[in-house]
């Protein structure tokens, strides 16, 4: 039990985390009549005026300011939201259905029962109404997307416009006010209207359990402070212990924080052993004419010619993100910032073929995330960069600046095609990922899985998971849709078992 908790709460259902899985779980339970408390580690943020202010956004919305490392044989920066709404506040809001082959694989290998493509499709359609899923719905394409589309069509490659959780065509930043139908604008308000309570800046650090039942949780609550610290400077926050008693607990912290919380609480069976990611290599492209990517709609196309192994597409653009991409070779490439209005950001991503782990650093309880890029990953990213170069040069690009230690600039199609013959050294790659999953896989194969087929943790009566960690392995597509569809499916199964549906 927390030492002298200053704040104590009691609820029927505690939902830890307010991202894609947590928000829809909380709203569904609250609307079914449960008393629900949502505990979110991050702050509640007013996004107004933050459209292109990257440093401010990264400070407020991202865990560790956007600099969470994945350790391994090369640098991979994991980007994760830490605010009310979770990663739905910082992603591109792309909306893709779970591929049928992934569903069939999960049934066969992980023993996921009662999961069908047809049933998932019905859930997708239901959620799409709330999120306002739509295509760009404009006769005038954003210039960066138009160049990308032109290049792919010139090569005769399969290209698709990706639908988005967005009802307007506002600017290219992920934080454009009212541009996206993220969780803070959809399912969180729905949960609150149904009577749920929201506790932001509340970091749950331990689940207290005995004989297969969680009795209560403990953590730390941050609140604005007026006091000064030992050095006489104003304190931003003061912290105090918090204790929450709940009949049922749903952990929805995402693929990294959920296993951290469970392992910190002594729950380790098949937890944190099966991390899957989509490694991504970013590229800045210079064109002859101004694109003004910071003012245009989010990029909307993906090249599917090489899917499921490789996906090519456009990235969110702000001058800050451009500088981050160029920073791998800042001495050589900083002059390119002068041409930022003529530039856009793109990526080559692959479906990672290796498995990583999530462990907990003693004392601080911070995540230690490991993933080693496999030779297949190395090959796919090298081919991906070569193919992306083909698209962009066909679309009129003059130069490419990949996030590599070397080469720092690609000046021609011939230089790109050399990557097909000689893969990029793993140590030269500077990678990012926003897609992580599978650290607590669900299914009836208890040799591999942490929960049953509906997210109930093995060995527990009242502990559930509802986030990306449940996805058994890499779906090969942007995962927000899969997370939300599985969470809705599982919470309805919970309600059915309790006679509330």
C-alpha positions as CSV (number, residue, x, y, z in Angstrom):
1,X,0.0,0.0,0.0
2,X,1.3,3.5,-0.8
3,X,2.9,5.2,2.2
4,X,0.4,7.7,3.7
5,X,-1.6,8.4,0.4
6,X,-2.8,12.0,0.3
7,X,-5.3,11.1,-2.4
8,X,-7.6,8.1,-2.2
9,X,-10.2,7.1,-4.8
10,X,-12.7,4.2,-5.1
11,X,-14.3,3.1,-8.4
12,X,-15.8,0.1,-10.0
13,X,-13.5,0.2,-13.0
14,X,-10.1,1.8,-13.2
15,X,-8.8,2.4,-16.7
16,X,-5.1,3.1,-16.7
17,X,-4.2,5.1,-19.9
18,X,-6.4,7.2,-22.2
19,X,-5.1,6.4,-25.7
20,X,-6.8,4.4,-28.4
21,X,-7.5,1.3,-26.3
22,X,-8.2,3.1,-23.0
23,X,-10.5,5.8,-24.3
24,X,-12.9,3.4,-26.1
25,X,-12.8,1.0,-23.2
26,X,-13.7,3.7,-20.7
27,X,-16.5,5.1,-22.8
28,X,-18.0,1.7,-23.4
29,X,-18.0,0.8,-19.7
30,X,-19.3,4.2,-18.5
31,X,-22.1,4.0,-21.0
32,X,-23.0,0.6,-19.7
33,X,-23.5,2.0,-16.3
34,X,-20.2,1.3,-14.6
35,X,-18.5,3.9,-12.4
36,X,-15.2,4.5,-14.3
37,X,-12.1,6.4,-13.3
38,X,-9.5,7.1,-16.0
39,X,-5.9,7.5,-14.7
40,X,-3.7,9.2,-17.3
41,X,0.0,9.7,-16.6
42,X,0.3,12.8,-18.9
43,X,-1.3,16.2,-18.8
44,X,-4.5,17.4,-20.4
45,X,-3.3,19.8,-23.1
46,X,-5.0,22.6,-25.0
47,X,-3.8,22.1,-28.5
48,X,-4.8,25.6,-29.7
49,X,-1.9,27.5,-31.2
50,X,0.5,24.6,-31.3
51,X,0.1,23.8,-35.0
52,X,3.8,24.1,-36.0
53,X,5.5,24.7,-32.7
54,X,7.3,21.4,-32.6
55,X,9.5,21.9,-29.5
56,X,6.6,23.0,-27.4
57,X,4.5,20.1,-28.6
58,X,7.2,17.6,-28.0
59,X,7.6,18.9,-24.5
60,X,3.9,18.6,-23.6
61,X,2.6,15.7,-25.6
62,X,5.5,13.2,-26.0
63,X,7.1,10.9,-23.4
64,X,10.6,12.1,-22.7
65,X,10.2,14.9,-25.1
66,X,10.1,12.4,-28.0
67,X,13.5,10.9,-27.2
68,X,12.7,7.4,-25.9
69,X,15.5,5.0,-27.1
70,X,15.2,1.5,-28.3
71,X,18.5,-0.2,-27.6
72,X,20.1,-2.7,-30.0
73,X,22.5,-2.8,-33.0
74,X,21.5,0.7,-34.2
75,X,19.7,3.8,-32.9
76,X,15.9,3.6,-33.0
77,X,13.9,6.5,-31.4
78,X,10.5,5.4,-30.2
79,X,7.9,8.1,-30.3
80,X,5.1,7.8,-27.8
81,X,2.3,10.1,-26.7
82,X,2.1,10.9,-22.9
83,X,-1.0,13.1,-22.5
84,X,-4.7,12.8,-22.4
85,X,-5.5,11.0,-25.6
86,X,-2.2,9.2,-25.7
87,X,-0.5,8.6,-29.1
88,X,-3.7,9.5,-31.0
89,X,-2.7,13.1,-30.2
90,X,0.6,12.9,-32.1
91,X,0.0,10.4,-34.9
92,X,-1.0,11.0,-38.5
93,X,-4.5,9.7,-37.8
94,X,-4.2,7.1,-40.6
95,X,-7.0,4.5,-40.5
96,X,-6.4,1.1,-41.9
97,X,-8.3,-2.2,-41.3
98,X,-6.6,-5.3,-39.9
99,X,-5.4,-7.4,-42.9
100,X,-7.3,-10.7,-43.1
101,X,-4.0,-12.7,-43.3
102,X,-3.0,-11.3,-39.9
103,X,-6.3,-12.4,-38.3
104,X,-5.8,-15.9,-39.8
105,X,-2.2,-16.0,-38.5
106,X,-3.3,-15.0,-35.0
107,X,-5.9,-17.7,-34.9
108,X,-3.5,-20.4,-36.0
109,X,-0.3,-19.5,-34.1
110,X,-1.7,-17.8,-31.0
111,X,-5.0,-19.6,-30.7
112,X,-7.1,-16.4,-30.7
113,X,-10.7,-17.7,-30.6
114,X,-13.9,-16.1,-31.8
115,X,-12.1,-13.6,-33.9
116,X,-13.3,-13.2,-37.4
117,X,-12.5,-10.8,-40.2
118,X,-16.3,-10.2,-40.7
119,X,-16.9,-9.3,-37.0
120,X,-13.9,-6.9,-37.0
121,X,-15.2,-5.2,-40.1
122,X,-18.5,-4.4,-38.3
123,X,-16.6,-2.9,-35.4
124,X,-14.5,-0.8,-37.7
125,X,-17.6,0.6,-39.4
126,X,-19.1,1.5,-36.0
127,X,-15.9,3.3,-34.8
128,X,-15.5,5.1,-38.1
129,X,-18.7,7.0,-37.6
130,X,-17.4,8.4,-34.3
131,X,-14.0,9.3,-35.7
132,X,-15.3,10.8,-38.9
133,X,-13.1,8.6,-41.1
134,X,-12.8,10.2,-44.5
135,X,-10.5,10.7,-47.5
136,X,-9.1,14.1,-48.2
137,X,-12.1,15.1,-50.2
138,X,-10.4,17.9,-52.1
139,X,-9.7,18.5,-55.7
140,X,-6.4,20.1,-54.9
141,X,-3.8,17.7,-53.5
142,X,-1.1,18.9,-51.1
143,X,2.0,19.5,-53.2
144,X,4.1,17.0,-51.4
145,X,1.5,14.3,-51.8
146,X,0.9,15.3,-55.5
147,X,4.7,14.9,-56.2
148,X,4.7,11.5,-54.5
149,X,1.6,10.3,-56.4
150,X,3.0,11.5,-59.7
151,X,6.3,9.7,-59.1
152,X,4.5,6.4,-58.2
153,X,2.1,6.5,-61.1
154,X,5.0,7.3,-63.5
155,X,6.7,4.1,-62.3
156,X,3.4,2.1,-62.6
157,X,3.4,1.2,-58.9
158,X,0.4,0.5,-56.7
159,X,-0.5,3.6,-54.6
160,X,-3.4,4.2,-52.3
161,X,-4.9,7.2,-50.5
162,X,-5.1,6.3,-46.8
163,X,-8.4,7.3,-45.0
164,X,-7.9,9.4,-41.9
165,X,-9.6,10.2,-38.6
166,X,-10.0,13.8,-39.7
167,X,-13.0,15.8,-40.8
168,X,-11.2,18.9,-42.1
169,X,-8.3,19.7,-44.4
170,X,-6.2,21.7,-42.0
171,X,-2.5,22.0,-41.9
172,X,0.3,19.4,-42.1
173,X,1.1,19.3,-38.4
174,X,-0.3,16.5,-36.3
175,X,-1.3,19.1,-33.7
176,X,-3.3,21.4,-36.0
177,X,-6.2,22.6,-33.8
178,X,-9.4,20.7,-34.5
179,X,-7.8,18.9,-37.4
180,X,-8.0,15.4,-36.0
181,X,-10.6,13.2,-34.3
182,X,-8.2,12.0,-31.7
183,X,-9.3,10.5,-28.4
184,X,-9.4,13.8,-26.5
185,X,-12.0,15.0,-29.0
186,X,-14.1,11.8,-29.3
187,X,-14.2,8.9,-26.8
188,X,-12.8,10.7,-23.8
189,X,-15.6,13.3,-23.9
190,X,-18.1,10.5,-24.5
191,X,-16.8,8.7,-21.4
192,X,-17.0,11.9,-19.3
193,X,-20.6,12.6,-20.5
194,X,-21.5,9.1,-19.3
195,X,-20.2,9.9,-15.9
196,X,-16.5,8.7,-16.0
197,X,-13.9,10.7,-14.0
198,X,-10.5,11.7,-15.5
199,X,-7.4,12.0,-13.4
200,X,-4.6,13.5,-15.5
201,X,-1.0,13.7,-14.4
202,X,-1.5,10.5,-12.4
203,X,1.3,7.9,-12.8
204,X,0.2,4.5,-11.6
205,X,3.4,2.7,-10.6
206,X,2.2,-0.5,-9.0
207,X,-0.7,-3.0,-9.0
208,X,-1.2,-4.6,-5.6
209,X,-2.6,-8.1,-5.9
210,X,-3.1,-11.3,-4.0
211,X,-4.3,-14.7,-5.0
212,X,-5.1,-13.7,-8.5
213,X,-7.0,-10.5,-7.7
214,X,-5.9,-6.8,-7.9
215,X,-7.1,-5.1,-4.7
216,X,-5.8,-1.6,-5.4
217,X,-3.2,0.4,-7.2
218,X,-0.7,3.0,-6.1
219,X,1.1,5.8,-7.8
220,X,2.0,9.5,-7.9
221,X,-0.2,12.5,-8.6
222,X,1.3,15.7,-10.0
223,X,-0.4,19.0,-9.3
224,X,0.6,22.6,-10.2
225,X,2.7,24.1,-7.4
226,X,3.1,27.7,-6.0
227,X,6.0,26.8,-3.7
228,X,9.7,27.3,-4.5
229,X,12.3,24.5,-4.5
230,X,15.5,24.4,-2.4
231,X,17.2,26.7,-4.9
232,X,14.5,29.3,-4.7
233,X,13.1,28.6,-8.1
234,X,9.4,28.2,-8.7
235,X,8.3,24.6,-8.7
236,X,6.2,23.5,-11.7
237,X,4.6,20.6,-9.8
238,X,4.3,19.0,-6.4
239,X,3.7,15.3,-6.1
240,X,1.8,13.3,-3.7
241,X,1.0,9.6,-3.3
242,X,-2.3,8.3,-4.7
243,X,-4.2,5.1,-3.9
244,X,-7.1,3.8,-6.0
245,X,-9.3,0.9,-5.0
246,X,-11.2,-0.8,-7.9
247,X,-13.3,-3.8,-8.6
248,X,-11.8,-4.2,-12.1
249,X,-8.6,-2.9,-13.6
250,X,-8.0,-2.3,-17.3
251,X,-4.3,-1.5,-18.1
252,X,-4.1,0.5,-21.3
253,X,-0.7,2.1,-21.2
254,X,0.5,0.9,-24.7
255,X,3.1,-1.7,-25.8
256,X,5.9,-0.3,-23.6
257,X,4.3,1.1,-20.5
258,X,1.8,-1.7,-19.9
259,X,4.6,-4.4,-19.6
260,X,6.6,-1.9,-17.4
261,X,3.7,-1.6,-15.0
262,X,2.9,-5.3,-14.9
263,X,6.5,-6.4,-14.5
264,X,7.1,-3.7,-11.8
265,X,4.1,-5.4,-10.0
266,X,5.6,-8.8,-10.2
267,X,3.4,-10.0,-13.1
268,X,5.9,-11.4,-15.7
269,X,4.5,-14.5,-17.4
270,X,4.8,-13.9,-21.2
271,X,5.0,-10.1,-20.4
272,X,7.4,-8.0,-22.4
273,X,9.0,-10.9,-24.4
274,X,7.5,-10.4,-27.8
275,X,8.0,-6.8,-28.9
276,X,7.3,-6.1,-32.5
277,X,7.9,-2.8,-34.3
278,X,7.8,-1.2,-37.7
279,X,11.2,0.4,-38.1
280,X,11.1,3.6,-40.2
281,X,13.8,5.5,-42.1
282,X,13.0,9.1,-42.8
283,X,14.1,11.2,-45.8
284,X,13.9,14.9,-46.5
285,X,13.4,15.7,-50.2
286,X,14.2,19.0,-51.9
287,X,12.1,20.1,-54.9
288,X,12.5,23.1,-57.2
289,X,9.3,24.9,-56.3
290,X,7.9,25.9,-52.9
291,X,5.6,23.2,-51.4
292,X,4.8,24.9,-48.1
293,X,4.3,21.5,-46.5
294,X,3.7,23.1,-43.1
295,X,0.5,24.7,-44.4
296,X,-1.0,21.7,-46.3
297,X,-3.0,18.7,-45.2
298,X,-1.3,15.7,-43.7
299,X,0.3,13.4,-46.3
300,X,-2.3,11.0,-47.7
301,X,-0.6,8.3,-49.9
302,X,1.2,5.1,-49.3
303,X,2.9,3.0,-52.0
304,X,1.7,-0.6,-51.5
305,X,3.7,-2.2,-54.3
306,X,6.1,-3.8,-51.9
307,X,3.7,-4.4,-49.0
308,X,3.6,-6.3,-46.5
309,X,7.4,-6.2,-46.2
310,X,7.9,-2.5,-47.2
311,X,5.6,0.6,-47.1
312,X,6.5,4.0,-48.5
313,X,4.7,7.2,-47.6
314,X,4.8,10.9,-46.6
315,X,5.4,12.2,-43.1
316,X,4.1,15.0,-40.9
317,X,6.1,18.1,-41.7
318,X,7.1,21.0,-39.5
319,X,10.4,22.9,-39.8
320,X,11.3,21.3,-36.4
321,X,10.8,17.8,-37.8
322,X,12.8,18.7,-40.9
323,X,15.7,19.9,-38.7
324,X,15.6,16.6,-36.7
325,X,15.9,14.6,-40.0
326,X,18.8,16.7,-41.2
327,X,20.5,16.6,-37.8
328,X,22.1,13.2,-38.5
329,X,24.6,15.1,-40.6
330,X,24.0,18.6,-39.4
331,X,27.4,20.1,-40.3
332,X,27.0,19.1,-43.9
333,X,23.2,19.5,-44.2
334,X,22.2,22.5,-42.2
335,X,22.4,24.8,-45.3
336,X,19.4,22.8,-46.6
337,X,17.2,24.5,-43.9
338,X,17.3,27.7,-46.0
339,X,15.2,25.9,-48.5
340,X,12.7,24.5,-46.1
341,X,9.7,25.8,-48.0
342,X,10.8,23.6,-51.0
343,X,11.1,20.5,-48.9
344,X,8.9,17.7,-47.6
345,X,9.4,14.6,-45.4
346,X,8.8,11.0,-46.5
347,X,9.6,7.5,-45.1
348,X,10.4,3.9,-45.9
349,X,9.1,1.5,-43.3
350,X,9.3,-2.3,-43.0
351,X,7.4,-4.9,-41.0
352,X,10.1,-5.8,-38.5
353,X,11.0,-9.5,-38.6
354,X,12.7,-9.7,-35.2
355,X,11.4,-9.9,-31.6
356,X,12.4,-7.4,-28.9
357,X,11.9,-7.2,-25.2
358,X,10.7,-4.7,-22.6
359,X,12.2,-4.8,-19.1
360,X,12.2,-2.5,-16.1
361,X,15.2,-0.5,-14.8
362,X,15.6,-1.2,-11.1
363,X,14.9,1.6,-8.7
364,X,13.6,4.1,-11.3
365,X,11.1,1.7,-13.0
366,X,11.9,3.2,-16.4
367,X,11.5,1.0,-19.5
368,X,14.5,-0.8,-21.0
369,X,13.5,-1.6,-24.6
370,X,15.6,-3.7,-26.8
371,X,15.3,-4.6,-30.5
372,X,18.0,-5.8,-32.8
373,X,17.5,-5.1,-36.4
374,X,17.7,-8.4,-38.3
375,X,19.4,-8.9,-41.7
376,X,16.0,-9.1,-43.3
377,X,15.1,-5.7,-41.7
378,X,18.4,-4.3,-43.0
379,X,17.7,-5.5,-46.4
380,X,14.1,-4.3,-46.5
381,X,15.0,-0.8,-45.3
382,X,17.8,-0.5,-47.9
383,X,15.4,-1.6,-50.6
384,X,12.8,0.7,-49.2
385,X,15.1,3.7,-49.4
386,X,16.1,2.8,-52.9
387,X,12.5,2.5,-54.0
388,X,11.5,5.7,-52.2
389,X,14.3,7.5,-54.0
390,X,12.9,6.1,-57.3
391,X,9.5,7.6,-56.5
392,X,10.8,11.0,-55.4
393,X,13.2,11.5,-58.3
394,X,10.4,10.4,-60.7
395,X,8.2,13.0,-58.9
396,X,10.7,15.8,-59.5
397,X,13.0,15.8,-56.4
398,X,16.4,17.4,-56.8
399,X,18.1,16.0,-53.8
400,X,17.4,13.6,-50.9
401,X,18.7,13.8,-47.4
402,X,18.2,10.4,-45.7
403,X,18.5,10.0,-41.9
404,X,21.8,8.1,-42.3
405,X,25.3,8.7,-41.1
406,X,26.4,8.1,-44.7
407,X,25.6,8.8,-47.4
408,X,24.3,12.2,-46.2
409,X,22.9,13.2,-49.6
410,X,21.5,11.2,-52.5
411,X,21.8,13.2,-55.7
412,X,20.6,10.8,-58.4
413,X,18.5,7.8,-59.2
414,X,21.7,5.8,-59.8
415,X,22.9,6.5,-56.3
416,X,19.6,5.2,-54.9
417,X,19.7,2.0,-57.0
418,X,23.1,1.2,-55.7
419,X,21.4,0.5,-52.4
420,X,19.7,-2.5,-54.0
421,X,23.1,-4.1,-54.6
422,X,24.8,-3.1,-51.3
423,X,22.6,-2.8,-48.2
424,X,23.2,0.1,-45.9
425,X,25.3,-0.8,-42.8
426,X,23.0,-1.3,-39.8
427,X,25.2,1.0,-37.7
428,X,24.7,3.9,-40.2
429,X,20.9,3.9,-39.9
430,X,19.2,6.4,-37.6
431,X,15.7,5.0,-37.3
432,X,12.4,5.9,-35.7
433,X,9.2,4.0,-35.0
434,X,5.7,5.1,-33.8
435,X,4.4,1.5,-34.1
436,X,5.1,-0.9,-31.3
437,X,2.9,-3.8,-30.2
438,X,2.7,-7.5,-29.1
439,X,4.4,-7.3,-25.7
440,X,1.4,-9.0,-24.0
441,X,-0.1,-11.1,-26.8
442,X,-3.6,-12.4,-26.4
443,X,-4.8,-15.9,-27.3
444,X,-5.3,-19.4,-25.9
445,X,-1.8,-20.6,-26.6
446,X,-0.6,-20.1,-23.1
447,X,3.0,-20.9,-24.0
448,X,3.1,-17.6,-26.0
449,X,0.3,-15.4,-24.6
450,X,-0.1,-13.2,-21.6
451,X,-3.9,-12.9,-21.7
452,X,-6.8,-15.0,-22.9
453,X,-8.5,-14.2,-26.3
454,X,-10.3,-11.3,-24.8
455,X,-7.5,-9.5,-22.9
456,X,-8.0,-11.0,-19.4
457,X,-4.5,-11.6,-17.9
458,X,-3.9,-15.3,-17.2
459,X,-4.1,-16.1,-13.5
460,X,-6.2,-13.1,-12.6
461,X,-9.9,-12.6,-12.0
462,X,-10.2,-8.8,-12.4
463,X,-7.1,-7.7,-14.4
464,X,-7.4,-6.9,-18.2
465,X,-5.3,-5.3,-20.9
466,X,-6.7,-3.2,-23.7
467,X,-4.0,-1.6,-25.9
468,X,-1.4,-2.3,-28.6
469,X,0.4,-4.8,-26.5
470,X,-2.4,-7.4,-27.1
471,X,-1.9,-7.5,-30.9
472,X,-0.2,-10.9,-31.3
473,X,2.3,-9.8,-33.9
474,X,2.9,-7.2,-36.5
475,X,-0.2,-6.3,-38.5
476,X,1.9,-4.5,-41.2
477,X,-0.4,-1.5,-41.2
478,X,-0.9,1.6,-39.0
479,X,-2.3,0.0,-35.9
480,X,-4.8,2.5,-34.4
481,X,-7.7,0.9,-36.1
482,X,-6.7,-2.6,-35.0
483,X,-6.2,-1.4,-31.4
484,X,-9.6,0.2,-31.2
485,X,-11.5,-2.7,-32.9
486,X,-9.9,-5.3,-30.6
487,X,-10.5,-3.1,-27.5
488,X,-14.2,-2.7,-28.4
489,X,-14.6,-6.4,-29.1
490,X,-13.0,-7.3,-25.8
491,X,-14.8,-4.9,-23.6
492,X,-18.1,-6.0,-25.0
493,X,-17.2,-9.6,-24.2
494,X,-16.5,-8.4,-20.6
495,X,-20.0,-6.7,-20.5
496,X,-21.6,-9.8,-21.9
497,X,-20.0,-12.0,-19.2
498,X,-21.2,-9.6,-16.5
499,X,-24.7,-9.5,-17.9
500,X,-24.5,-5.9,-18.9
501,X,-24.9,-6.2,-22.6
